[in-house]
């Protein structure tokens, strides 16, 4: 993803911060340049001056959100592949490398965690309609890396079937991020107090089960004395 240098303050930073917040709250299609400039307390001409167009400004918003998540995801996957030394990485650990960076970046964001999760969910949901080419290319590369890692962990699942399972798995994550308050309203009792870390843990368990569906678990064979001791 391109390197972006943002000022600490000033009209350009104010416009991006305002557009980011409105994008999270309303969705990209529901906000206009006037909405952004009203929140940023600047004029409409500033958008054209700093970005050239509304679409370019929104691409900057998406790039500065997606970029750090993308980089951390790949770094985590690299670390897992080194840790397992060429062996298949367990599915749960792969899924943790997908969701973990979102939670980590939320805690660094200028938005509230709830709004940041909603923003990330909205951005990833736009893949169905087409993200800016540069961002989409980065995510396609990321998808390929993670799909290959999952396929290595689940060699018994056919390629086309695995594609569907990964699609549903990612859709579940988008839904969780965009509607993270929904479980709190639907579930009663202690489960209603669950944190995002807890919800992600549930997503990992559910997604891992879905990815493995129909795959026979590996059972340990009975070991004789020659296998129990290193003669």
N, C-alpha and C positions, 0 to 999 in steps of 0.2 A: 504494500500500500504506500502511496506517496507520502513523503515527509512533509508535514505541515508545521509551519512556524506561526504560532498565535501570539499576539501581543497580550501582555498581562492585563491591560485595560484599553479603553478607547472604543470608538464606534464599531469597529469590526468585531471585536470580542463581544460587545453588548448585543450586536445583531445575532451572532451565533448562539449566545446563551439564551436569548429570547426565543429564537427559532427552535432550539432544542427543547425548551420547556413546553412551548405550544405544541410541537410535534408529539411529545409524550402525552400531553393532556387530551389533544383532540384528534390526532392523526394528521398526516401530511396534507391530504386533500381538503381538509377543513380549515386550513389557515391561509391567509393572504399576506402579501407584502405589507399591506397597511396594518394588519394585526401585529406583525413582527415589529414594525417600526414604532407602533404605539407603545408596545411593551418596552422596547429598547430606548424609547424617548429620543428618536432621531428621525430623519426625514426619508422619504421614499427614494430619493436620489442616491442615498448612501448605499442602498443595496446594489444598484447598478455600478456605482463607483468601486465598491470593494469586491463584488462577486460577479457582476455582469448580468445576472438574472436570478430570479427566485429559485429556479431549478439548480443552478450552480451553488447557491447558498445552501440549499437542502442537501446537496451532495457533500458539501463540507461538513455539515452536521453529521451525516451518516458515517463519513469517513473517520471522523475523530472519535466516534463511538465504537464502530466496528473494528478499526485498526488495532487497538490494544487487545481486544478480545481475541482476534484472529492470531496475533503474534503469540499471546500467552497460550492459546490452545495448541499451536504447533510446537511451542517450546515444551509444554507438558507431555505431548505425545512423543517427542524426541527423547525426553527423559525416561519415559516408560519403556520405550524400545531399547534404550541402553540398559536399563535396570533388568529387563528380562532377557538380554543377551541373545537376541535372534529368535527366542521362543515366542509363542503367541501371548500377547498381553491379555489378561482377564478382561472380559467384557465390562464388568463393573468399573474397572480402573479407566478404561477407554471412555466410558460415559462420564466419569468424574472429570476427565480432561476436557470434555465438551461443556459441561455445566459450571464447573468450578470457576473458570475465568470470568464468567458473567457475574457471579456473586462477588468475586474479588474486586472487579472494576466498579461495581455498584458502590462499594465502600470508599472508593476514591473520587466518585463523581460529585459535582456541585449540586446535583439534583438529590432529592430524597431517594432512598433505596427503592421505594415503591414506584416512583415515577421513572427511575432509571430502568427498572425491569420492564415496565410498560413500554418505554421507548425502544429497548432492544427487541422486545417481542414484535412491536409494530414494524421495525426496520426489517427483521428477518421475514416477516409475513409478506413484505413487498416483493419477495423473490418470485412470487406467483405472477406478478404484473411486470416485473423487470426492474432491477436495481440499476444504478449507474454502472456502466460497463466495467470500470476499473474495480469497483467493489465486488461486482458479480464474479469477475475473474479470480479475485483473491479467494472468494468463498468456494468456487468450483475446485480450486487447488486444494483447499482445506477439506472439502467433501471427499475428494479422491484419496487423500492421505488417511482419513478416518475410516472410509469404507474398506480400504485395503487392510487396515489393521483389524477391523471387525471381521472381515472375511477370513483372515488368517486364524482368528479365534474360533470361528464357526465354519470350518471347511465343509461340513455336511449340508449346509444350507445353499441351495442353488443361487446363482448370481442374481437372476431376475427376482426371485423371491426375497432375497436379502435386500435388494433395492427398495421393495415395497415396505419391508419392515423398518428400514432406516428412515424412509419417508414418514411413516406413522410415528416413529420415535421422535423425530425432530418436530413434527407437528404438535406432539404432546408437550414438548418443551416450550414452543411458541405460545401455546394456549396457557400454560402455567405462568409464563412471564407476563403476558398481556392481561390475564385475569387472575392474578395471584390472590385477590381478595375473595374470589368466589368460594373456595373451600371453607373459608372462615364463616361465610354465611350459610353454606349448605350443611356443614358438619357441626354437631353439637358436642358439648362436653370438652374434655381436655384437648382433643384433637383440634378444636377451633382455635387454640392458642399457638398452633404450630408456627415456627419460624420459617424463613425461606430456606435455611440450611436443612431443616426437617422436610420441607416439601421437595427439595431436590433429592434428598435421600430416598424418599418414596418414589420419585420419578425414576431414579436409577434402578431401584429394585423392580419396578413395574416394566421398564423398558428392557432390562436385561432378560426378564422372563419372556417378553414378547419376541425379542431377537432369537432366543433359544427355543422357542415353541416347536415341539416335535423332535427336538434333538435329544437323543438318549444320553443321560448323564454317564460320565465315565466312573465305573466302580472299581475300587481297589481289588486286585486279585489276592487270593489267599497266598500267603508267603510261607515258604518252607525255611528251614534253618539256614540253607545256603544263601537265602535272600535277606535274612535278618542280620547276618553277620558278614563282615568284610574279610573273607578268608584270604 
